[in-house]
């Protein structure tokens, strides 16, 4: 957009310079008035021909030749820039329209607010997991990078209710706000929670004070990149093999083994069963690592008599195909 506008400004400036150069030249060479000189220059540059005023000597004729060359070239440049602007505007409108239609058909998707360093990495992880998502940002260069990456984008202020609605917040599975400013993240969280009380919200915080405010605002999880980064560095220094294993299980595509979670729904075949009765290891090949109750209680290495109920989340380890077999309706 900035490049197209600069071309238009340059073309207009060149045309004005040619007009000024020709007008002053005819006034000095031919002794014409400013109106007479400008009128003649307009006719020459527009290639409409001469009026009853014509150059009287060689200097005027040379000036006329120069004006024709410069004027025609400048006009072609300006018309080309205008045509490119119109074509690209039409193309961008069609692309935006297509993107809006694709967003309108999304369901159970993720909304990422902000495409800075944290937001960009978030999008890469979601794409690696083949999860649908929409990015909201209002900065020109970041919006351009979003388009180059092939992500769905809503251009605007993520704290604006209208922008959140355009991103499909009422149908979304979760919202991740990764804007650099804590105050904006708090405002986005408040807006999102008001629009969709059931939405799962993950918010970025730079300070401990912001973590508390974001939790009060309605964020389900508050993440500090600095705290996580520090913990990760310490973990890699203290227990490098354990951290490497976790990185492979959570983020790597090299293995067929995945660390995943399964929500126990009302129609799940696991609802109302104990782990011993379900025999997940024998029937599906997956290993149950933990069970998180609906109230947040975490049961690590659960026993066979652990009863699974609606609202529980089972953390399992296994192949993707085995996970799909286990997470099925009744």
Secondary structure, DSSP 4 states (H G I P E B T S, - for coil): -HHHHHHHHHHHHHHHHHHHHHHHHHHHHT---HHHHHHHHHHHHTT----S----SHHHHHHHHHHHHHHHHHHHHHHHHHHHHHHHHHHHHHHHHHHHHHHHT--S-EEEE--SHHHHHHHHHHHHTT--EEEEE--HHHHHHHHHHT-EEEES-TTSHHHHHHTTTTT-SEEEE--S-HHHHHHHHHHHHHH-TT-EEEEE-SSHHHHHHHHHHT-SEEE-HHHHHHHHHHHHHH-HHHHHHHHHHHH-SSSSEEEEEEE--TTBTTTT-BHHHH-HHHHT--EEEEEE-TTS-EEES--TTPBP-TT-EEEEEEEHHHHHHHS-B-
